[in-house]
Amino acid sequence: AQSVTQPDIHITVSEGASLELRCNYSYGATPYLFWYVQSPGQGLQLLLKYFSGDTLVQGIKGFEAEFKRSQSSFNLRKPSVHWSDAAEYFCAVGLSGSARQLTFGSGTQLTVLP
Amino acid sequence: EPEVTQTPSHQVTQMGQEVILRCVPISNHLYFYWYRQILGQKVEFLVSFYNNEISEKSEIFDDQFSVERPDGSNFTLKIRSTKLEDSAMYFCASNQGVTEAFFGQGTRLTVV
């Protein structure tokens, strides 16, 4: 069965600092990988996705993520964090190499200090 | 930009009552989903729906739950005889199957 691990429950960074959120997955084949963001009281917004091809993917709001097959990781990065980035971030893997039946990680809560 | 819309945004119901959560998926999407997020926990897959039938469902999706696409635009989740532990945020999503899923804003269900 597929699974996703986000080892950091809560991360605090200062505005302007760089950010890396970790995500490890367990899946037998090439996964479909996603990062979603959830602001307080809001739904899930897709930041970026990896299906195939270039392992460094660019997303919205200045985020990027790198797929590393050897490490079973798909870490999310941003070079300079803005206060509006404070939210909860979820990594997810899709069933059977698709975007159906997503399995989500437990989420990382990001706090941004002024 | 097309979006998935859910109504109501918040539903309060008494234990034992039936509730229907409504969703309007993106119009040209083929797959429809329900997920739920109990407060403080992971987002969990409940069910996927394609071609007017359930294509996959999780262990959570037992006989208490049902889904329906009553017309060409709506997609509903019915929970019969609600329990306290059904209190959660319920998300509807849709996609083309192999593309990313777009999520609605969610319906917060509170069972009292």
HADDOCK unambig.tbl for C-alpha pairs under 7 A between the chains (distance, minus, plus):
assign (segid A and resid 42 and name CA) (segid B and resid 105 and name CA) 5.64 0.50 0.50
assign (segid A and resid 43 and name CA) (segid B and resid 103 and name CA) 6.67 0.50 0.50
assign (segid A and resid 43 and name CA) (segid B and resid 104 and name CA) 5.93 0.50 0.50
assign (segid A and resid 43 and name CA) (segid B and resid 105 and name CA) 3.90 0.50 0.50
assign (segid A and resid 43 and name CA) (segid B and resid 106 and name CA) 5.79 0.50 0.50
assign (segid A and resid 44 and name CA) (segid B and resid 103 and name CA) 5.80 0.50 0.50
assign (segid A and resid 45 and name CA) (segid B and resid 103 and name CA) 6.96 0.50 0.50
assign (segid A and resid 98 and name CA) (segid B and resid 97 and name CA) 6.68 0.50 0.50
assign (segid A and resid 98 and name CA) (segid B and resid 98 and name CA) 4.85 0.50 0.50
assign (segid A and resid 99 and name CA) (segid B and resid 97 and name CA) 6.01 0.50 0.50
assign (segid A and resid 99 and name CA) (segid B and resid 98 and name CA) 5.30 0.50 0.50
assign (segid A and resid 99 and name CA) (segid B and resid 99 and name CA) 5.88 0.50 0.50
assign (segid A and resid 99 and name CA) (segid B and resid 100 and name CA) 5.54 0.50 0.50
assign (segid A and resid 99 and name CA) (segid B and resid 101 and name CA) 6.41 0.50 0.50
assign (segid A and resid 100 and name CA) (segid B and resid 97 and name CA) 6.05 0.50 0.50
assign (segid A and resid 101 and name CA) (segid B and resid 45 and name CA) 6.09 0.50 0.50
assign (segid A and resid 101 and name CA) (segid B and resid 48 and name CA) 6.98 0.50 0.50
assign (segid A and resid 102 and name CA) (segid B and resid 45 and name CA) 6.57 0.50 0.50
assign (segid A and resid 103 and name CA) (segid B and resid 45 and name CA) 6.97 0.50 0.50
assign (segid A and resid 104 and name CA) (segid B and resid 42 and name CA) 6.60 0.50 0.50
assign (segid A and resid 104 and name CA) (segid B and resid 43 and name CA) 6.00 0.50 0.50
assign (segid A and resid 105 and name CA) (segid B and resid 42 and name CA) 6.55 0.50 0.50
assign (segid A and resid 106 and name CA) (segid B and resid 41 and name CA) 6.68 0.50 0.50
assign (segid A and resid 106 and name CA) (segid B and resid 42 and name CA) 4.81 0.50 0.50
